[in-house]
Every structure is written in C-alpha cells, then in structure tokens.
Amino acid sequence: MKLITFNYKNAIDIGAVVGDWVVTSSGNSNTPNNMIDFLASGGVAKNAMQILIDSGNNRIPLADVRLLAPVPRPGKFLGISLNYADHIDETKLDKPVYPTFFTKQSTCVIADGEAIHRPVVSEKLDYEGELALVIGKRCKNVPVEHAHQVIAGFTIVNDVSVRDWQIRSPTWMLGKSFDTHGPMGPWIITSDEIIDPHKLSIKTWIDDELRQSSNTSNMIFNCYEMIEYLSKAMTLEPGDVISTGTPSGVGVKMKPRGYMQPGQTAKIEIEGIGVLTNPVIEEPFVSLF
C-alpha cells in the first residue's frame, strides 16, 4: 500500500495511491486524517483503507491533489552517520563500532516536488539519498529479531546537509536541520510490500548526472539493528522517521566539489518505493519577528 498525506481543495487528508487515483479516507471513522494517528491505530486504519480500496469508492485523480510529506511533522526525525561501506571508503574514516545518530529538526521536512533552499549563509549545500523507515508501533527495548514488527513502512529522504554548519557542531544537528532540508516522500510503502529492505538499489541524480548508485546491502548497521539500538535509549513512537544513511557519491567528496546549485534538481530513486524529486532555489528572505 502506498500511503500519502495530501492537500485536496484546501483540506489535508490521508489516502492510498492506486494507479492514477487516490483512495481517500475522508468520511470514514476508522481512518484518521493524519498519518501519525493512522499509523498509531495499528491494523485498524490500514484494514479500513484496504476495504475502501477494494470497494472502488472514495477515489479522486492523483493529478488533482498536492502531495505533502507523508509524515509532515514526525515526532522524531533521526539520521545515522557513516552507515554505508562505500561511503566510509570515500571519507577515509574508520568503520564505526557503534551506530552514531543525529537529529534533524522536524521543521526541515518538505514534500516531493517542493524546493530545497540554498541558504544565504552557505554555499556548501549537499545531498544524501537515503532509505528511511517509519515507526508504526510505540516500542521500547525491541529485540533485533522482532524489530521488523514495529516498522509501518519505508520512504525516501534526502538528508540535505550544509557541510560547513554541520562540522561546527559535534552533534551535526544545525547543519542537518535548515528549513527545507528534509525532503521526504513521495509516500510510505507499507512494510508488507518490501520483502527485504536490505536488498534495494538506491540512486541519486543531480539534474541528469548520476551521483550515487549503490544498494542497501552495503549498510553497516541494518534497519533492525538501528531499532534495537535506539530503543534501548528511547521510546520510539508511531510516525518517528529514521533515515538509514547514505552511500558514496556525495558532493563534498567530488573534485571539484559537487554542491547543489540553484536551478538544479535532486532526484532520488529507491527500488520498490519510487522517486523523490526536489528543485533547488536560492533561499527567499523571510523575517519572522
């Protein structure tokens, strides 16, 4: 099932993409109109959505809706550093003994098709194509062999990074959390449709140039190990997003540097999920005080 959050006629709703149509949850008491509540319902909302899909009712053209990020404001938006063997090779850093996580602030999240802003304060704007998992069940101390049971599904994330701001802080948080620097989508593919999340091709293009081409089999710590490790420290909740690291080919390691420029487009494709596409523009000036 392809689960989306979308705007239709100025109303936000949850739906499932079926071909060129969106099956909307509107008017169904068992399908909440926000993704976090939908996921938190367990199988109730998903089963109700499947009944709607099978009925052939509640359909609107996909072309008539505006996609939002599938989880517009995740409670936690976490990323992992240095989690692909090929990326470690290009950085010439040591293979980590333990996974290292950082936080991306939820205000950075944008949808497929929305613009990534190159900030006024830096030109070192980089891309990182990543598989992300979405938690579907409140959980703590999850054994690795049961971790798959708490994953609602998978989506694509561009872990956009402002490299000079990233290295200013050991936590990396500032350089990972600029507004618009968390593109996510276009939807969540439910976990029952992904046979093995660790055998998926992942590719990133800047315009027509293929920059990253790898496979999730190159992860150092797999999705289930990440959940086990994180859940020892914190309670994971429905709608939390964990981005699982990027392969080699990032702009900062190119010669000359391959930072994203206004007018370019970043496109990430992950096998079995889809394509996340975002244009890059200069940051418009906004004053909020």
C-alpha positions as CSV (number, residue, x, y, z in Angstrom):
1,M,0.0,0.0,0.0
2,K,1.2,3.5,-0.9
3,L,0.1,5.8,1.9
4,I,0.1,9.5,1.3
5,T,-0.7,12.8,3.1
6,F,-2.2,15.2,0.7
7,N,-4.0,18.5,0.2
8,Y,-7.2,18.5,-1.9
9,K,-9.4,21.6,-2.1
10,N,-7.6,23.1,0.8
11,A,-8.2,20.1,3.1
12,I,-5.5,17.8,4.4
13,D,-6.3,14.1,4.3
14,I,-4.7,10.6,4.3
15,G,-5.0,8.3,1.3
16,A,-3.6,5.4,-0.6
17,V,-2.4,5.7,-4.2
18,V,-3.8,3.1,-6.6
19,G,-2.6,3.7,-10.1
20,D,-3.6,7.2,-11.1
21,W,-6.1,7.5,-8.3
22,V,-6.1,8.4,-4.6
23,V,-8.4,6.4,-2.4
24,T,-9.2,8.9,0.3
25,S,-10.1,8.2,4.0
26,S,-12.4,11.1,4.1
27,G,-15.7,10.4,6.0
28,N,-14.5,7.0,7.3
29,S,-14.4,6.9,11.1
30,N,-11.8,4.1,11.1
31,T,-9.2,6.1,9.0
32,P,-7.9,9.2,10.8
33,N,-7.0,12.2,8.6
34,N,-3.4,12.5,9.8
35,M,-0.6,10.0,9.3
36,I,0.6,9.7,12.9
37,D,-2.9,8.7,14.2
38,F,-3.3,6.4,11.1
39,L,-0.2,4.5,12.0
40,A,-0.9,4.5,15.7
41,S,-4.2,2.7,15.1
42,G,-2.3,-0.4,14.3
43,G,-4.0,-2.5,11.7
44,V,-7.4,-0.9,12.2
45,A,-6.9,2.1,9.9
46,K,-4.9,0.0,7.3
47,N,-7.6,-2.6,7.1
48,A,-10.3,0.1,6.7
49,M,-8.2,1.6,3.9
50,Q,-7.9,-1.7,2.2
51,I,-11.7,-2.1,2.3
52,L,-12.1,1.3,0.7
53,I,-9.5,0.3,-2.0
54,D,-11.4,-2.9,-2.7
55,S,-14.7,-1.1,-2.9
56,G,-13.6,1.2,-5.7
57,N,-15.2,4.2,-3.9
58,N,-13.8,7.4,-2.4
59,R,-11.5,8.0,-5.4
60,I,-10.1,11.3,-6.7
61,P,-7.5,11.7,-9.5
62,L,-3.9,11.7,-8.3
63,A,-3.2,14.7,-10.6
64,D,-5.7,16.8,-8.7
65,V,-4.0,16.5,-5.3
66,R,-0.9,18.2,-3.9
67,L,1.3,15.7,-2.1
68,L,2.6,16.6,1.3
69,A,5.4,14.9,3.2
70,P,3.9,11.5,4.3
71,V,4.7,12.4,7.9
72,P,4.7,16.2,7.8
73,R,5.9,16.7,11.4
74,P,7.5,13.5,12.7
75,G,7.9,13.4,16.5
76,K,11.5,12.2,16.0
77,F,13.5,12.6,12.8
78,L,16.7,10.7,13.2
79,G,19.6,10.1,10.9
80,I,22.7,7.8,11.1
81,S,26.2,8.8,10.1
82,L,28.7,6.7,8.1
83,N,26.4,3.7,7.6
84,Y,27.5,2.5,4.1
85,A,30.8,0.7,3.5
86,D,31.3,2.6,0.2
87,H,30.7,6.0,1.9
88,I,33.2,5.1,4.6
89,D,35.7,4.3,1.9
90,E,35.3,7.7,0.2
91,T,35.6,9.6,3.5
92,K,38.6,7.5,4.5
93,L,37.2,7.3,8.1
94,D,37.2,4.3,10.3
95,K,34.3,1.9,10.3
96,P,32.2,2.7,13.4
97,V,32.0,0.3,16.2
98,Y,28.6,1.6,17.3
99,P,26.0,3.5,15.3
100,T,26.1,7.2,15.6
101,F,22.8,9.1,15.3
102,F,21.9,12.8,14.9
103,T,18.6,14.7,15.0
104,K,17.1,16.6,12.1
105,Q,14.5,19.1,13.4
106,S,11.0,18.3,12.1
107,T,10.6,21.9,10.7
108,C,13.1,20.9,7.9
109,V,10.6,18.4,6.4
110,I,9.2,19.1,2.9
111,A,7.4,17.1,0.3
112,D,8.2,15.6,-3.1
113,G,8.3,18.5,-5.6
114,E,8.9,21.3,-3.1
115,A,12.0,23.4,-3.3
116,I,15.2,22.9,-1.4
117,H,16.6,26.3,-0.4
118,R,20.3,27.1,-0.7
119,P,20.8,29.1,2.4
120,V,22.1,32.7,2.4
121,V,24.7,31.8,4.9
122,S,26.4,28.9,3.0
123,E,27.1,27.6,-0.5
124,K,28.1,24.2,0.8
125,L,24.7,22.6,0.1
126,D,24.9,18.8,-0.2
127,Y,22.6,15.9,-1.0
128,E,22.4,12.5,0.6
129,G,19.9,9.9,-0.9
130,E,18.6,7.7,1.9
131,L,16.1,4.9,2.7
132,A,14.0,5.9,5.7
133,L,11.9,3.7,7.9
134,V,8.7,4.9,9.6
135,I,7.8,3.5,13.0
136,G,4.3,2.1,13.3
137,K,4.1,1.0,16.9
138,R,5.1,2.5,20.3
139,C,8.0,0.4,21.4
140,K,11.0,0.2,23.8
141,N,13.8,-2.3,24.1
142,V,13.0,-4.1,20.9
143,P,15.0,-7.3,20.2
144,V,16.6,-7.2,16.8
145,E,14.7,-10.3,15.7
146,H,11.3,-8.6,16.4
147,A,12.3,-5.1,15.1
148,H,10.6,-5.7,11.7
149,Q,7.2,-5.8,13.6
150,V,7.4,-2.1,14.6
151,I,8.1,-0.8,11.1
152,A,5.0,0.6,9.4
153,G,6.8,1.2,6.1
154,F,9.5,2.8,4.2
155,T,10.0,6.1,2.4
156,I,12.8,8.2,0.7
157,V,14.6,11.0,2.4
158,N,17.2,13.5,1.1
159,D,19.3,14.2,4.1
160,V,20.3,17.6,2.8
161,S,23.4,18.9,4.6
162,V,25.0,22.3,5.0
163,R,28.6,21.0,5.3
164,D,30.3,24.0,7.0
165,W,27.5,24.3,9.5
166,Q,27.5,20.6,10.0
167,I,31.1,20.4,11.1
168,R,30.7,23.4,13.5
169,S,28.9,21.1,16.0
170,P,29.9,17.6,17.1
171,T,26.1,16.7,17.0
172,W,25.8,17.8,13.3
173,M,22.2,19.0,14.2
174,L,22.4,22.6,12.9
175,G,23.9,21.6,9.5
176,K,21.2,18.9,9.1
177,S,18.2,21.0,10.1
178,F,17.9,24.1,7.9
179,D,14.4,24.8,6.7
180,T,13.5,22.7,3.6
181,H,16.5,20.3,4.2
182,G,14.4,17.2,4.9
183,P,12.7,16.3,1.7
184,M,10.6,13.1,2.3
185,G,8.3,11.0,0.2
186,P,6.5,10.8,-2.1
187,W,4.7,8.2,0.0
188,I,5.2,5.4,2.6
189,I,5.3,1.9,1.1
190,T,3.9,-0.4,3.8
191,S,6.4,-2.9,5.1
192,D,4.4,-5.9,3.8
193,E,5.4,-4.8,0.2
194,I,9.1,-4.7,0.9
195,I,10.4,-8.2,1.1
196,D,13.9,-7.2,2.3
197,P,14.8,-3.6,2.9
198,H,18.5,-4.5,2.8
199,K,18.4,-5.5,-0.9
200,L,17.2,-2.3,-2.6
201,S,19.1,-0.3,-5.2
202,I,19.5,3.4,-4.4
203,K,20.4,6.1,-6.8
204,T,20.7,9.9,-6.7
205,W,20.9,12.2,-9.7
206,I,21.7,15.9,-9.8
207,D,19.9,17.0,-13.0
208,D,20.9,14.3,-15.4
209,E,24.2,13.3,-13.7
210,L,24.1,10.1,-11.7
211,R,26.0,10.9,-8.5
212,Q,25.1,8.0,-6.2
213,S,24.5,4.4,-7.2
214,S,24.6,1.7,-4.5
215,N,22.5,-0.9,-2.7
216,T,21.1,-1.0,0.8
217,S,23.0,-4.3,1.3
218,N,26.1,-2.0,1.8
219,M,24.7,-0.8,5.2
220,I,27.0,-1.3,8.2
221,F,24.1,-1.4,10.7
222,N,20.8,-2.6,9.2
223,C,17.3,-1.3,9.9
224,Y,16.6,-3.8,12.6
225,E,19.9,-3.2,14.4
226,M,19.2,0.5,14.4
227,I,15.8,0.0,16.0
228,E,17.2,-2.3,18.7
229,Y,20.0,0.2,19.5
230,L,17.8,3.3,19.6
231,S,15.0,1.6,21.5
232,K,17.4,0.8,24.3
233,A,17.7,4.5,24.9
234,M,14.3,6.0,23.9
235,T,10.7,5.0,23.3
236,L,10.0,5.0,19.6
237,E,6.6,6.1,18.6
238,P,4.3,5.9,15.5
239,G,5.4,8.4,12.9
240,D,9.0,8.6,14.0
241,V,11.3,8.6,11.0
242,I,14.7,7.0,11.0
243,S,16.9,7.8,7.9
244,T,19.3,5.0,7.4
245,G,22.4,6.6,5.9
246,T,23.8,7.5,2.5
247,P,26.1,5.7,0.1
248,S,29.2,7.1,-1.7
249,G,29.0,9.9,-4.2
250,V,28.1,12.9,-2.0
251,G,29.0,16.3,-3.4
252,V,31.6,17.1,-0.7
253,K,33.8,14.3,-1.8
254,M,33.8,15.2,-5.5
255,K,36.7,17.0,-7.2
256,P,35.8,19.7,-7.7
257,R,33.1,19.8,-5.0
258,G,29.6,18.9,-6.3
259,Y,27.4,21.0,-4.1
260,M,23.9,21.6,-5.2
261,Q,23.2,24.9,-7.0
262,P,20.1,26.9,-7.5
263,G,18.4,25.8,-10.8
264,Q,19.4,22.2,-10.3
265,T,17.1,19.3,-9.4
266,A,17.9,16.5,-7.0
267,K,16.2,13.1,-7.7
268,I,16.5,10.0,-5.6
269,E,15.2,6.6,-6.6
270,I,14.9,3.6,-4.4
271,E,13.8,0.2,-5.7
272,G,10.3,-0.8,-4.7
273,I,9.5,2.6,-3.3
274,G,9.6,5.3,-6.0
275,V,11.3,8.6,-6.8
276,L,11.7,11.7,-4.7
277,T,12.4,14.9,-6.7
278,N,13.1,18.4,-5.5
279,P,14.3,21.5,-7.3
280,V,16.9,23.8,-5.7
281,I,16.4,27.5,-5.4
282,E,18.1,30.4,-3.6
283,E,16.7,30.9,-0.1
284,P,14.0,33.6,-0.2
285,F,14.3,36.2,2.6
286,V,11.8,35.6,5.4
287,S,11.6,37.7,8.6
288,L,9.5,36.3,11.5
289,F,9.9,38.6,14.4
